[in-house]
Amino acid sequence: MTQESARPVRKTLRVGVVGAGAWTTAAYIPAFHACDGVVVVALCEIDRDRGDRTAREAGIPSVYPTLEAMLATEQLDMVAIATPTATHASMAIPCLSAGLHVLCEKPLAYSVTEARAMAEAARTTPTQTKVGFTMRYAPAVRRLRELVADNALGKPYLIQLFLQNGQFLDPSKPRHWKMTRRYAGAGAAAEYGIHGLDLARWLFGEVSRVCATGRTFVSERPAPASNEFLPVDVEDSCCWLMEFASGALAICHAGWSVVGSAPGLEIRAYGSRAAAQVILSEELPGSEVLRVADPSTPNFTPVEVPTRLATPIPPPETWRRRFHQNLVSHFIDEIRRRRPEGPDFEDGLRAQELLEAVVRSMAEDRWVSVCGGNDNSGSNAACMQPENIR
């Protein structure tokens, strides 16, 4: 199918949201409500009480216990999936088959196999896809990419990515589904590190190999509704190195049991001419800062960053509202113009392949090679080969 065979874009886009968790209420629903010509007409949530409460508070007219019921009843243009990672493939593929545009939370899938199936389903439809890589839509990060693309930093040498969020710093905080291999597949590498893997590719290009190690510093946590302690069977801290096909290097860390303020991202990009630093933290004005250094001014100096908001944001202007609304607004605009810009399911697949390499490296204590390329074959994971740690 081609773009020309896509269904006509209605003046008002009708959206269904799957999942009524904290990120849905803090980011997704406010972002859709802020977009002109977009209406959230349905919510799918397995917990009916939570679904009814969320729908009532957000003014969403209909609630469904299953995706099948929502798709069978509603005339939708787009579905946003904000559910646990292990459910993404089973939610996204039927939506694509129904001819709907799909926005899916990160990581794209539980495994490379599922991510590949999702990307393949997207290739066979004229509809558009987007992955919830919210950090791409921080204006400071977008400006950093422009600097790299314009060769302002020179030849890329090194990127440092630190994704440190104290969301679960307190060991008495109950265990979240993100802390279970069954639902998340991995821990901090999947929850926060996936942003770093996506941004690394977006900024510096394809990665050739990785070497990672991880720890679970808080190995058990209380159950959400009892005094029973439950095991945490994924890493809560992960460090990894990367080599890019260009020869550039990367040093990365992701953790949720370390001091850090959301969104908890720092990027330092070094090139032959200059360096740049981005920090995303709710402690900063506007939750972001971009600094640049060069041989004449070796200390990082703040530079102005355009806000680039497609629509104004009513108070409170949190980073969730600003950055995620940018993502949603861009996607709506791409749908209307029929000009996808990514990150789409292909980008999600590439990030998933890198995540699998990181997880494999942690488990097997070795370098893992990742075959590069953008041939849409989805074959990178099959190319991973063991290497001796140097």
C-alpha positions as CSV (number, residue, x, y, z in Angstrom):
1,M,0.0,0.0,0.0
2,T,1.2,3.6,-0.7
3,Q,0.7,6.9,0.9
4,E,-1.8,7.8,-1.9
5,S,-4.0,4.9,-0.8
6,A,-4.3,6.1,2.8
7,R,-7.7,7.1,4.1
8,P,-8.5,10.8,3.9
9,V,-7.4,12.8,6.9
10,R,-10.4,14.1,8.7
11,K,-10.5,17.7,9.9
12,T,-11.0,16.3,13.5
13,L,-8.7,13.4,14.4
14,R,-10.4,10.9,16.7
15,V,-8.0,9.3,19.2
16,G,-8.3,6.2,21.4
17,V,-5.9,5.8,24.3
18,V,-4.9,2.4,25.6
19,G,-3.8,2.4,29.3
20,A,-4.8,4.7,32.1
21,G,-1.6,4.8,34.1
22,A,0.3,7.8,35.5
23,W,2.0,8.7,32.2
24,T,-1.3,8.7,30.4
25,T,-2.8,11.2,32.8
26,A,0.4,13.3,33.2
27,A,1.5,13.5,29.5
28,Y,-0.7,11.8,26.9
29,I,-4.2,13.1,27.6
30,P,-3.0,16.7,28.3
31,A,-1.0,16.7,25.1
32,F,-4.0,15.5,23.0
33,H,-6.3,18.0,24.7
34,A,-3.9,20.8,23.8
35,C,-3.9,20.0,20.1
36,D,-6.4,21.8,17.8
37,G,-8.7,19.5,15.9
38,V,-7.9,16.4,18.1
39,V,-10.4,14.8,20.4
40,V,-9.9,11.8,22.7
41,V,-13.1,9.8,22.2
42,A,-12.3,6.5,23.9
43,L,-10.1,5.0,26.7
44,C,-9.2,1.3,27.0
45,E,-8.3,0.2,30.4
46,I,-8.4,-3.3,32.0
47,D,-9.0,-1.9,35.5
48,R,-12.5,-0.6,35.0
49,D,-12.6,1.6,38.1
50,R,-9.3,3.3,37.1
51,G,-10.6,3.7,33.6
52,D,-13.9,5.2,34.6
53,R,-12.1,7.6,37.0
54,T,-9.6,8.7,34.4
55,A,-12.3,9.1,31.7
56,R,-14.5,11.1,34.0
57,E,-11.7,13.5,35.1
58,A,-10.5,13.9,31.5
59,G,-13.9,14.2,29.8
60,I,-13.5,11.1,27.7
61,P,-16.9,9.8,26.7
62,S,-16.3,6.1,26.4
63,V,-14.3,3.4,28.3
64,Y,-13.7,-0.1,27.1
65,P,-12.2,-3.1,28.9
66,T,-10.4,-4.5,25.8
67,L,-8.8,-3.1,22.7
68,E,-11.0,-5.4,20.5
69,A,-14.2,-3.8,22.0
70,M,-12.9,-0.3,21.4
71,L,-11.8,-1.0,17.8
72,A,-15.1,-2.7,17.0
73,T,-17.2,0.2,18.4
74,E,-15.4,3.5,17.7
75,Q,-14.5,5.2,14.5
76,L,-10.9,6.1,15.2
77,D,-8.1,7.7,13.3
78,M,-5.3,7.1,15.8
79,V,-4.5,5.0,18.8
80,A,-1.9,5.8,21.5
81,I,-0.6,2.8,23.5
82,A,0.7,3.5,27.0
83,T,0.6,0.0,28.6
84,P,3.3,-2.3,30.0
85,T,6.0,-3.1,27.4
86,A,5.0,-6.8,27.1
87,T,1.6,-5.8,25.7
88,H,2.8,-3.4,23.0
89,A,2.9,-5.8,20.0
90,S,-0.5,-7.4,20.7
91,M,-2.0,-3.8,20.9
92,A,-0.2,-2.1,18.0
93,I,-0.4,-4.8,15.3
94,P,-4.3,-5.0,15.3
95,C,-4.5,-1.2,15.2
96,L,-2.2,-1.1,12.2
97,S,-4.2,-3.8,10.5
98,A,-7.3,-1.6,11.1
99,G,-5.7,1.2,9.2
100,L,-5.0,3.4,12.2
101,H,-2.1,5.7,13.0
102,V,-0.3,4.4,16.1
103,L,1.8,6.2,18.8
104,C,3.4,3.6,21.0
105,E,5.3,4.1,24.2
106,K,9.0,3.1,24.5
107,P,10.6,0.6,24.3
108,L,8.7,-0.4,21.2
109,A,8.4,-4.0,22.3
110,Y,9.4,-6.7,24.7
111,S,11.8,-8.3,22.3
112,V,13.5,-7.7,18.9
113,T,11.2,-10.4,17.5
114,E,8.1,-8.5,18.5
115,A,9.6,-5.2,17.4
116,R,10.4,-6.6,14.0
117,A,6.8,-7.8,13.7
118,M,5.6,-4.4,14.6
119,A,7.9,-2.7,12.1
120,E,6.9,-5.1,9.4
121,A,3.2,-4.5,10.1
122,A,3.8,-0.7,9.8
123,R,5.6,-1.2,6.4
124,T,2.5,-2.8,4.9
125,T,0.1,0.0,5.8
126,P,-0.2,3.6,4.6
127,T,-0.7,4.8,8.2
128,Q,2.0,6.5,10.2
129,T,3.7,5.4,13.4
130,K,5.6,7.1,16.2
131,V,7.5,5.8,19.3
132,G,7.3,7.7,22.6
133,F,11.0,8.9,22.6
134,T,10.0,12.0,24.4
135,M,13.5,13.3,25.0
136,R,13.9,13.9,21.2
137,Y,11.3,16.6,21.6
138,A,13.1,18.7,24.2
139,P,14.0,21.9,22.3
140,A,17.6,21.8,23.7
141,V,18.1,18.2,22.4
142,R,16.7,19.2,19.0
143,R,19.0,22.2,18.8
144,L,21.9,19.9,19.7
145,R,21.1,17.6,16.8
146,E,21.1,20.7,14.5
147,L,24.6,21.6,15.7
148,V,25.8,18.0,15.0
149,A,24.1,17.9,11.6
150,D,25.5,21.3,10.6
151,N,29.0,20.2,11.5
152,A,29.3,22.9,14.2
153,L,31.0,20.4,16.5
154,G,33.2,19.0,13.8
155,K,33.9,15.3,13.4
156,P,32.0,13.5,16.2
157,Y,34.5,12.0,18.7
158,L,32.6,11.1,21.9
159,I,29.2,11.3,23.4
160,Q,28.4,10.8,27.1
161,L,24.8,10.0,28.0
162,F,23.7,9.9,31.6
163,L,20.1,9.0,32.3
164,Q,19.8,9.2,36.1
165,N,16.4,9.6,37.7
166,G,15.8,9.1,41.4
167,Q,12.2,7.9,40.8
168,F,12.9,4.8,42.9
169,L,15.7,6.0,45.1
170,D,13.7,5.2,48.2
171,P,14.0,1.4,48.8
172,S,10.6,1.5,50.6
173,K,8.8,2.5,47.4
174,P,6.7,-0.4,46.2
175,R,7.8,-2.6,43.4
176,H,6.6,-1.4,40.0
177,W,5.9,-3.6,37.0
178,K,9.0,-2.0,35.4
179,M,11.0,-3.9,38.0
180,T,10.0,-7.3,36.7
181,R,11.5,-9.2,33.7
182,R,8.1,-10.6,32.9
183,Y,6.5,-7.3,32.0
184,A,9.5,-5.1,31.1
185,G,12.2,-7.5,29.8
186,A,15.0,-5.4,31.4
187,G,15.3,-2.8,34.1
188,A,16.9,0.7,33.9
189,A,18.4,-0.1,30.5
190,A,14.9,-0.5,29.1
191,E,13.1,2.2,31.2
192,Y,15.7,5.0,30.8
193,G,18.6,3.6,28.8
194,I,16.4,3.2,25.7
195,H,16.2,7.0,25.4
196,G,20.0,7.1,25.4
197,L,20.2,4.3,22.8
198,D,17.8,6.2,20.5
199,L,19.5,9.6,21.0
200,A,22.9,8.1,20.4
201,R,21.8,6.9,16.9
202,W,19.9,10.1,16.2
203,L,22.9,12.2,17.0
204,F,25.9,10.2,16.0
205,G,24.6,7.5,13.7
206,E,24.6,3.7,13.8
207,V,26.3,1.7,16.5
208,S,28.7,-1.1,15.7
209,R,29.1,-2.8,19.1
210,V,28.4,-2.4,22.8
211,C,29.8,-3.6,26.2
212,A,27.6,-3.4,29.3
213,T,27.4,-4.3,32.9
214,G,24.6,-3.9,35.4
215,R,23.7,-4.2,39.1
216,T,20.5,-4.5,41.2
217,F,21.3,-2.4,44.2
218,V,17.8,-2.6,45.7
219,S,17.1,-6.3,45.2
220,E,13.6,-6.4,46.8
221,R,10.7,-4.0,47.4
222,P,7.4,-4.1,49.2
223,A,4.3,-5.2,47.3
224,P,2.0,-2.4,46.3
225,A,-0.8,-3.5,48.5
226,S,0.8,-5.5,51.3
227,N,3.8,-5.7,53.6
228,E,5.3,-8.6,51.6
229,F,8.6,-8.0,50.0
230,L,9.0,-9.0,46.4
231,P,12.2,-9.6,44.4
232,V,13.4,-7.1,41.8
233,D,14.7,-9.4,39.0
234,V,16.1,-6.7,36.6
235,E,19.0,-4.3,37.0
236,D,18.4,-0.9,38.5
237,S,21.7,0.5,37.3
238,C,23.4,-0.1,34.0
239,C,26.7,1.2,32.5
240,W,27.7,0.6,28.9
241,L,30.2,1.6,26.2
242,M,29.5,1.9,22.5
243,E,31.5,2.2,19.4
244,F,29.9,3.8,16.4
245,A,30.3,2.9,12.7
246,S,31.9,6.3,12.3
247,G,34.6,5.5,14.9
248,A,33.1,7.7,17.6
249,L,32.7,6.4,21.1
250,A,30.1,6.6,23.8
251,I,30.0,6.3,27.6
252,C,26.5,5.8,29.1
253,H,24.7,5.1,32.4
254,A,21.1,4.6,33.2
255,G,19.7,4.2,36.7
256,W,16.6,4.7,38.8
257,S,18.1,4.2,42.3
258,V,20.5,7.1,42.1
259,V,20.0,10.8,43.0
260,G,18.7,12.7,40.0
261,S,15.8,14.9,39.1
262,A,13.3,14.0,36.4
263,P,13.7,13.8,33.4
264,G,17.3,13.2,34.5
265,L,19.2,13.4,31.2
266,E,22.6,14.8,30.6
267,I,24.3,14.6,27.2
268,R,27.8,15.8,26.4
269,A,28.8,15.6,22.7
270,Y,32.5,16.2,21.8
271,G,33.8,16.8,18.3
272,S,36.9,18.0,16.6
273,R,35.8,21.7,16.7
274,A,33.6,22.1,19.7
275,A,31.5,20.4,22.4
276,A,28.0,20.8,23.6
277,Q,26.1,19.8,26.8
278,V,22.4,19.3,27.3
279,I,20.8,18.9,30.7
280,L,17.2,18.0,31.2
281,S,16.0,18.4,34.8
282,E,12.8,19.8,36.3
283,E,15.1,21.9,38.6
284,L,16.1,24.1,35.7
285,P,14.1,27.0,34.2
286,G,12.1,25.4,31.4
287,S,13.5,22.0,32.6
288,E,16.4,22.3,30.1
289,V,19.7,24.0,29.3
290,L,22.1,23.9,26.3
291,R,25.7,24.9,26.7
292,V,28.5,25.0,24.1
293,A,32.3,25.2,24.4
294,D,35.1,25.6,21.9
295,P,38.8,26.3,22.0
296,S,38.3,30.0,22.4
297,T,35.7,29.5,25.2
298,P,36.6,26.2,26.8
299,N,34.0,26.4,29.6
300,F,30.5,25.4,28.7
301,T,28.5,28.6,28.1
302,P,24.6,28.6,27.9
303,V,23.1,29.4,24.5
304,E,19.5,30.3,23.7
305,V,17.2,27.5,22.7
306,P,14.0,28.2,20.7
307,T,10.9,26.7,22.4
308,R,9.4,25.5,19.1
309,L,6.1,24.7,20.7
310,A,3.4,24.0,18.1
311,T,0.6,25.0,20.5
312,P,0.6,27.0,23.8
313,I,0.6,25.1,27.0
314,P,-1.6,26.2,29.9
315,P,-0.2,26.1,33.5
316,P,1.3,24.0,35.0
317,E,4.1,24.0,32.4
318,T,5.9,20.8,33.4
319,W,8.5,19.1,31.4
320,R,6.0,16.3,30.7
321,R,3.6,18.8,29.3
322,R,6.3,20.6,27.2
323,F,8.3,17.8,25.8
324,H,5.6,15.2,25.3
325,Q,3.2,17.8,23.8
326,N,5.9,18.6,21.3
327,L,6.1,14.9,20.3
328,V,2.3,14.6,20.0
329,S,1.9,17.9,18.2
330,H,4.6,16.9,15.7
331,F,2.9,13.5,15.1
332,I,-0.4,15.1,14.5
333,D,1.2,17.5,12.0
334,E,3.0,14.7,10.2
335,I,-0.3,12.8,9.9
336,R,-2.0,15.8,8.4
337,R,0.8,16.6,6.0
338,R,1.5,12.9,5.3
339,R,5.2,13.5,5.8
340,P,6.5,11.2,8.5
341,E,9.7,12.3,10.2
342,G,10.2,9.7,12.9
343,P,11.0,8.3,15.4
344,D,8.8,5.7,13.8
345,F,8.6,1.9,14.3
346,E,11.8,1.5,12.3
347,D,13.6,3.7,14.8
348,G,12.0,1.8,17.6
349,L,13.3,-1.5,16.1
350,R,16.8,-0.2,15.8
351,A,16.7,1.0,19.4
352,Q,15.3,-2.4,20.4
353,E,18.2,-4.2,18.7
354,L,20.7,-2.0,20.7
355,L,18.8,-2.7,23.9
356,E,19.0,-6.4,23.3
357,A,22.7,-6.1,22.7
358,V,23.1,-4.3,26.0
359,V,21.1,-6.9,27.8
360,R,23.0,-9.7,26.2
361,S,26.3,-8.0,27.0
362,M,25.3,-7.7,30.7
363,A,24.3,-11.3,30.9
364,E,27.3,-12.8,29.1
365,D,30.0,-10.3,30.2
366,R,31.3,-9.5,26.7
367,W,31.3,-7.1,23.8
368,V,28.4,-7.6,21.4
369,S,28.6,-6.6,17.8
370,V,25.6,-5.0,16.1
371,C,25.4,-5.1,12.3
372,G,24.6,-1.6,11.2
373,G,22.6,-0.4,8.3
374,N,19.2,1.0,7.4
375,D,18.0,-1.6,4.9
376,N,14.7,-2.3,6.7
377,S,15.6,-5.9,7.0
378,G,15.3,-5.9,10.8
379,S,18.2,-8.4,10.8
380,N,20.6,-6.6,13.2
381,A,19.8,-8.9,16.1
382,A,20.7,-12.0,14.1
383,C,24.2,-10.5,13.4
384,M,25.2,-10.1,17.1
385,Q,28.4,-11.9,17.6
386,P,30.5,-12.4,20.7
387,E,33.8,-10.6,21.1
388,N,36.5,-10.8,23.8
389,I,36.4,-7.9,26.2
390,R,39.6,-5.9,25.6
